[in-house]
Amino acid sequence: MSIAIRAIWILIFSLALIPDARADNSPLVITPGLQFDYAQKLLHEKDYATAMVEFKRFVHFFPYHRKINSANLQIARCQYNLTQYHESAKTLNEIILKDQDKEITRQAVFLQSDAFLKLGNQGYA
């Protein structure tokens, strides 16, 4: 057997012995904290579109989590920063109407006012 063929067989045999990283079939578990922190990281990086998707994912998978109001506020911030002022004002209105967390409601009122100004609706602002 030539040296080249022997080297190929050794390579194939060596690769067969390397364990597959997914071989244990363990599920990937995303905790509320991991999801929220990832979305927050994207927001700080000014990747507003992706951050909005990840905050919405948080809301979808963890609807009863204590940070749900904060996640909805961050969704509205992303919409605002993406110049989706009407959507932002609607999201903020839902937060304001629920009035579950005074600090988040206060922030929502001010951001909604800014969104209305951007929409040219000074009466609502």
Residue pairs with C-beta under 8 A, 6 or more apart in sequence:
30 61
32 58
32 61
32 62
32 65
32 67
35 54
35 57
35 58
35 61
35 62
36 55
36 58
36 65
36 67
36 70
36 71
38 54
39 51
39 54
39 55
39 57
39 58
39 71
39 74
40 51
40 74
42 48
42 50
42 51
42 54
43 51
43 55
43 74
43 77
43 78
45 51
46 81
48 77
48 78
48 81
48 82
49 78
49 82
51 74
51 78
52 75
52 78
52 79
52 82
55 71
55 72
55 74
55 75
55 78
56 75
58 65
58 67
58 68
58 71
59 68
59 71
59 72
59 75
62 68
65 71
69 95
69 98
69 100
69 101
69 104
70 101
70 104
72 91
72 94
72 95
73 92
73 95
73 104
73 107
73 108
73 111
75 91
76 88
76 91
76 92
76 95
76 108
76 111
76 112
77 88
77 111
79 85
79 87
79 88
79 91
80 88
80 111
80 114
80 115
80 118
83 118
85 115
85 116
85 118
85 119
86 115
86 119
88 111
88 112
88 115
89 112
89 115
89 116
89 119
89 124
92 108
92 109
92 111
92 112
92 115
93 112
95 104
95 105
95 108
96 105
96 108
96 109
96 112
98 105
99 105
113 124
113 125
114 125
116 122
116 124
116 125
117 125
